Amino acid sequence: MERLDIEKKLKKELDKERYRHTLGVMYTAASLAMAYGVSMEQAMYAGLLHDCAKCIPNHEKLKLCKKHKIPVSKMEESNPFLLHAKLGAYLAQENYGVKDKEVLHAIQVHTTGEPGMGILDKIIYIADYIEPNREKAPDLNEVRRLAFQDLDQAMVKILSDTLDYLKKGGGDLDPLTLKTYHYFTNQ
């Protein structure tokens, strides 16, 4: 499916704020791709589709994952909003015709991250955090600057800030996020 067709379909499926965020991630990912010599096309598709499952109700996310044999961890079962990444990768392939494994993987890991992330994975993870419509994250200007200087340093800063937020009562900590942090900090 062509990118413009996907944009039109997503505009109908996502709420207004999520669609605006999605376009912000797509263009931010494209900018990072240009800066790091990665395929802009891959970055734009992954950015556009990263939240394609976000507006599906949580109970429905669980049902769809079980139906399509997408593994669900205990953490995801108790926090089904996390499933939008895995389910999004599945839907990107099945409903939007994406076959590119790197694009699908970047969508799959954009929420928790994972050890050994590739450049496209990091670009989508970071673009999701720094896109222009985001305003609430701590040290956002610093993270935005870092994103265009060193992807790994930007990952460490985002992961560190995420862990701090979760420790202060912002939600449950997915063990994969902690593993990702340890991977990037070599701890």
C-alpha positions in Angstrom: 0.0 0.0 0.0 1.3 3.5 -0.9 2.2 5.8 2.0 -0.5 8.4 1.1 -3.1 5.6 1.1 -1.9 4.5 4.5 -2.1 8.1 5.7 -5.8 8.4 4.5 -6.7 5.1 6.2 -5.0 6.0 9.5 -6.7 9.4 9.5 -10.0 7.5 9.7 -8.8 4.9 12.3 -6.9 7.1 14.7 -8.2 9.9 16.9 -7.2 13.4 15.9 -4.4 13.7 18.5 -2.9 10.3 17.7 -3.0 11.0 14.0 -1.2 14.4 14.5 1.4 12.6 16.7 1.8 9.9 14.0 2.6 12.5 11.3 5.0 14.1 13.8 6.8 10.8 14.3 6.9 10.1 10.6 8.6 13.4 9.7 10.9 13.3 12.7 12.0 9.8 11.8 12.6 11.0 8.2 14.8 13.8 9.5 16.8 11.4 11.7 17.1 9.0 8.8 18.6 11.7 6.7 21.0 12.7 9.5 22.2 9.1 9.9 22.2 7.8 6.3 19.3 5.4 6.8 16.5 4.8 4.3 14.1 7.7 4.6 11.4 5.6 3.1 11.7 2.9 5.8 11.8 5.5 8.5 8.6 7.2 7.1 6.7 3.9 6.9 7.7 2.8 10.4 6.9 6.2 11.8 3.6 6.4 10.1 2.5 2.9 11.3 4.2 2.8 14.7 0.9 3.5 16.5 -1.6 1.9 14.1 -2.9 -0.3 16.9 -2.9 2.4 19.6 -6.6 3.3 19.4 -7.8 -0.3 19.6 -9.4 -0.8 23.0 -7.1 -2.7 25.4 -9.4 -5.7 25.9 -9.5 -5.9 22.1 -5.7 -5.8 21.8 -5.5 -8.8 24.1 -8.1 -10.7 22.1 -6.4 -9.9 18.8 -3.0 -11.0 20.1 -4.4 -14.3 21.3 -6.3 -14.8 18.1 -3.2 -14.2 15.9 -0.8 -16.1 18.3 1.2 -13.0 19.2 3.0 -13.8 22.4 1.8 -11.8 25.4 3.9 -11.5 28.5 2.5 -11.2 32.1 3.4 -7.5 32.1 1.5 -7.0 28.8 -1.4 -9.0 30.1 -1.7 -6.6 33.1 -0.8 -3.5 30.9 -2.4 -4.3 27.5 -1.7 -0.8 26.2 1.9 -2.1 25.7 0.6 -4.5 23.1 0.0 -1.8 20.6 3.6 -2.2 19.4 3.5 -5.9 18.8 0.0 -5.8 17.4 0.9 -2.8 15.3 3.7 -4.7 13.6 1.2 -7.5 12.9 -1.4 -5.0 11.5 1.3 -3.2 9.5 2.0 -6.4 7.7 -1.5 -7.8 7.4 -3.6 -4.7 6.9 -1.2 -2.3 5.3 1.0 -4.7 3.2 4.3 -3.9 4.8 6.8 -6.7 4.1 10.0 -5.0 5.2 11.3 -6.9 8.2 13.3 -3.9 9.5 10.2 -1.6 9.4 8.1 -4.2 11.2 10.8 -4.7 13.8 11.1 -1.0 14.5 7.3 -0.8 15.0 7.4 -3.9 17.3 10.1 -2.5 19.6 9.2 1.2 19.7 7.6 1.1 23.1 9.9 -0.9 25.4 13.0 -1.0 23.2 15.2 -4.1 23.3 18.9 -4.9 23.6 20.7 -4.8 20.3 18.4 -2.4 18.5 19.3 -1.5 15.0 19.6 2.1 13.7 16.0 2.2 12.3 14.7 0.8 15.6 16.4 3.5 17.6 15.2 6.2 15.1 11.6 5.2 15.6 11.9 4.8 19.4 13.5 8.3 19.6 11.2 10.0 17.1 8.2 8.8 19.1 9.7 10.6 22.1 10.9 13.8 20.6 8.4 14.6 17.8 7.3 18.3 17.8 3.9 17.6 19.3 5.4 16.2 22.5 5.8 18.7 25.3 5.8 16.9 28.6 8.9 14.8 28.8 11.7 16.1 31.0 14.8 17.6 29.3 13.1 17.4 25.9 15.3 20.0 24.4 18.4 18.1 25.5 17.1 14.9 24.1 16.2 16.5 20.8 19.7 17.9 20.5 21.2 14.5 21.5 19.1 12.7 18.9 20.9 14.4 16.1 24.3 13.9 17.6 24.4 10.4 19.0 21.5 7.9 18.8 22.9 5.8 21.6 23.3 8.7 24.0 19.7 9.8 23.2 18.5 6.2 23.9 20.3 6.3 27.3 18.7 9.7 28.2 15.2 8.6 27.2 15.5 5.2 28.9 16.9 6.9 32.1 14.1 9.5 32.1 11.5 6.7 31.5 12.8 4.6 34.4 12.8 7.6 36.7 9.2 8.4 35.8 8.1 4.8 36.3 9.9 4.6 39.6 8.1 7.7 40.8 4.8 6.0 40.3 4.1 6.6 36.7 3.2 3.0 36.0 4.6 -0.5 35.9 8.1 -1.2 34.6 8.3 -3.6 31.7 11.4 -5.8 32.3 12.4 -5.3 28.7 12.8 -1.6 29.2 15.2 -2.2 32.1 17.1 -4.8 30.0 17.3 -2.2 27.2 18.6 0.4 29.6 21.3 -1.9 30.9 22.3 -2.8 27.3 22.8 0.8 26.4 24.6 1.7 29.6 26.7 -1.5 29.5 25.6 -2.4 33.1 
